[in-house]
């Protein structure tokens, strides 16, 4: 990526050598981390109770259909949420972070990241997921939703979900 | 504390001078590498699932802010960097005044202190999603990840710009460009298999429906998606021919940033309907669902690793950039005690990085261990983006003045219609600042005025009071000016 260093440059050898040691160490660390992540991810999926995952996915799919939300296929739900709800059920605080990070942030990926509009459809769907996979955390989630100021800077679902976010309405 | 990167004797004055001027061939980076650094600072795939919810309208939501904010900041920075070295401090100091130059670089630097914990918190949650989702809410785990990666980043940064350039460029390629290409190819395969796009792709869905203040908040907040484009101009002297090469780097970065933001978001919206996207608990789960659609869930941990690499690469550029700008002004005007001005033998402001690291560590520990801090952290992100916008306001005013007061100063590039660019960029920054005072849904307690007081108070303390104290407490004896190297001191071809 960087320019080739002239061979006569004083001190080049030491600096270049140290730089390549750093690059190599970073690459090795990344590969090691990758191996751990692959093994752990596969292990986590293997530990899921397949039958329970399918049952919960069917329940969730039906619940989404009841309120008119286009849901993932049951197979995809089972694969992503497993039998334990994955990221949804680790902790309500994690869910709050997730909501802040994905559901209501602007389009920045760097230092300009800050809260933007909150899609109220998300809260309704989140509640169904928690109700299905970790109902013991429902009270805490409801308390969080109750604390939100769902007003002018939020959006809510339209009558026709297929028209997606381009037809949002203010609450 | 040693001032040497390797723990040996402190470098002498001549070594420091040589390191600061940094125009020796061994320290050059190519303009493509600098373009990658700029891109790495601003863009990643982190925002793709968020914006995919808007389907085709995501294009509008990125293009309009690009016209009113990305282009003005980038083209104005390209002109200024092609004429003056030293980054935003030098531009504002030359165009307005030295104290305002200090204010500008302080705003850029202060913002980063609060940025690192949230960035590394995201790294921690990405890693946790793959290995054990329960870890994401474990304070000890989050604290360890933030502190270890941050200080490893400080160590890497202390090795010099070239090391940072190599790693951040690699982070961009591995962590953003390759996975972005994978997402787009999978999206095309999805359509190629005869599937209908999940999001309508006709002209009637190009614009998000106007819904009053919610739409305004959505559009204006997206201006900040491009915050940071000017930051790497502080490294302009590491190019062989800064006057010509920096604008080139900036143009490539503009293209890359737009491609990275827009194409993957649209590709995701082809595959996953908006309703489904809004039902995923975080960025990783959204990607997991995307891959599950193709039966390639095994790609999820690999993508997680790539996103981590991209985030760390981006962090390195932020460690190396604003602190270098702060060092320049600290040495020239004596705004900081000599201890903080010391350099290691690579010419890196190691002590500023360490001091910054102490603050960052404290904030990170509060962020990781105190749930109230974690859940209220978004307020800090609002305050710091407001502080950052002060820098942009100063940048545009300085650029206009420099065109009038120094029209003949050699510039490798002259931005077309600079006056219009500056006015548009200035107004966009003002709009973003005003929208920053609109309380989001997360602000549950208190009135609008309470929110305005909190954000305005934070803005006043971080963006005005602290830099004013630095100005008040500075001492002439703290000055240690380094020889200046003009960005255009090499002849143009």
Interface residues (C-beta under 8 A of the other chain):
Chain A: X1 X2 X3 X5 X6 X9 X11 X12 X15 X16 X18 X19 X22 X23 X26 X30 X33 X34 X36 X37 X38 X40 X41 X42 X44 X45 X64 X69 X70 X71 X72 X75 X76 X79 X80 X86 X87 X88 X90 X91 X93 X94 X95 X96 X97 X98 X100 X101 X102 X103 X104 X105 X106 X107 X108 X109 X110 X111 X112 X113 X114 X115 X116 X117 X118 X119 X121 X122 X125 X126 X129 X147 X148 X149 X150 X151 X152 X153 X154 X155 X161 X162 X163 X164 X165 X166 X167 X168 X169 X170
Chain B: X24 X25 X26 X28 X29 X30 X32 X33 X36 X41 X42 X43 X44 X45 X46 X47 X49 X50 X51 X53 X54 X55 X56 X57 X58 X61 X62 X65 X111 X112 X115 X118 X121 X122 X125 X127 X129 X130 X131 X132 X133 X134 X135 X136 X137 X156 X159 X160 X162 X163 X165 X166 X167 X169 X170 X174 X199 X200 X205 X207 X208 X209 X211 X212 X213 X214 X215 X217 X218 X221 X222 X223 X224 X225 X226 X227 X228 X240 X261 X265 X272 X273 X274 X275 X276 X278 X279 X280 X281 X282 X283 X284 X285 X286 X288 X289 X292 X293 X297 X298 X300 X301 X302 X304 X305 X308 X309 X314 X318 X346 X371 X374 X375 X378 X381 X382 X384 X385 X388 X436 X438 X439 X440 X441 X442 X443 X444 X445
